[in-house]
Amino acid sequence: MYSATTDEVESFVQDSRQTSTAQASTVTSQVAQIPNHSTPEVNMNNTAWLDATIYFLQTQSKPVFLSTIRSHLISHGSLPSAVTPETLAALFVQETKRQGSALKVHPGLFFSVTPSHAQTHEDKQERYRHRYHKLRQSVRHMVFENAAMCDETVRVEEKIQKAREERSFLLKKLLQYQTVNELASLVSQAQAELTCPSQPGDSASRTSKQKPRKRPSAEESAKAKAGKKVKKELVKKHFVQQIPLDDLGRPIFPIVLGSLTVHSLGEIVHERQVFHTEQYIFPVGFCSSRMFADLDDLSKTCLYTCKIVDGGISPRFEIVPETHPDKVIVGTNADDCRNQLLAAINNTRASDTADMTKHGANFFGFGNPTIKHLIQSSPGARKCSNYKWQKFEV
């Protein structure tokens, strides 16, 4: 295949420019010699023919020959028929030399528009239409997906609500029947220990080797009575009251039990043995309140707030009267605090009429069977080594 050199191309372009310039001047002189009555006036400053040419070239997918462009412009009235192809070619060449021109000349007098102006209005509309359809499909898909997610959310919420109701019902039933079987087994075990049935082989040995019985001493009889009391205490039933629970089965505070109001159960400290005994657990942060006789005026009552705080080595029990918040009664145990309060009341009365027995646990509230059951059901109660698990019945 033949390929032209650079010198040949430059000489061809220079010859083309000289030829087109000469032709344009010749055609201009020829047009000027034609009579005015047969040749219409051609205003070269009017760019209507140029706009029509650019629009026509934009509709074409490849470069167009000069004669085709001239025929199209004359048929649409954008160019007078008196303008010859040489004149039109010279005008096109001059337009291509102008900076920012949309025309582009090709070898053989073929013309086209630059790539920046080649995109037609129809192509833009088609591209925008395609984007619009894609966006519309995406929006429709998102609407359907959103509706499906909303329906699924409603179904899941209904399942969750149903599960919460079932769980609350089961927790209430469990609270009612939790200790029934355990208490029944404890009663049967205690009865079995009390009856102590004898084996058949023991009767012969007992009859063969009978020894005279000795009267039990006073200490032995006291121990036997104490053992019977302990067995009776094991069989003794502890009844708890029903309290309102939330959806998770946790008690709703404050818990009102008569004159006692419990505001918080606190947290069990199972690592230190001084924070629990065989009968009670002393959770740190336990808080309750109750009405009791006023320290100043015995005819009135006062609200006392009872707290269990962490004293470091051992728990610290506090009773704070509402009328005298600065007079905090502090003790190493609940009985000590209650006795100090009763001693202050006796001083006001000038007599020792107040009961000084050990009821500090009930005064604070953690000795109440309902609160005691809630405390031993709290996390960490199983890890209290000295505490003896107790049975409760609703």
Secondary structure, DSSP 8 states (H G I E B T S, - for coil): -----HHHHHHHHHHHHHHHHHHHHHHHHHHHHS-TTTS----TT--HHHHHHHHHHHT-SS-EEHHHHHHHHHHTTSS-TTS-HHHHHHHHHHHHHSTT--EEEETTTEEEE-HHHHS-HHHHHHHHHHHHHHHHHHHHHHHHHHHHHHHHHHHHHHHHHHHHHHHHHHHHHHHHHHHHHHHHHHHHHHHHHHH----THHHHHHHHS--------HHHHHHHHHHHHHHHHHH---B-----B-TTS-B-SSEEETTEEEEE--B---SSGGGB-SS-B--BT-EEEEEEE-SS-TTSEEEEEEEEEE-SSSEEEEEEESS-TT--EEESSHHHHHHHHHHHHHHHHTS--S--SS-HHHHHSTTSHHHHHHHHTSTTGGG-SS------B-
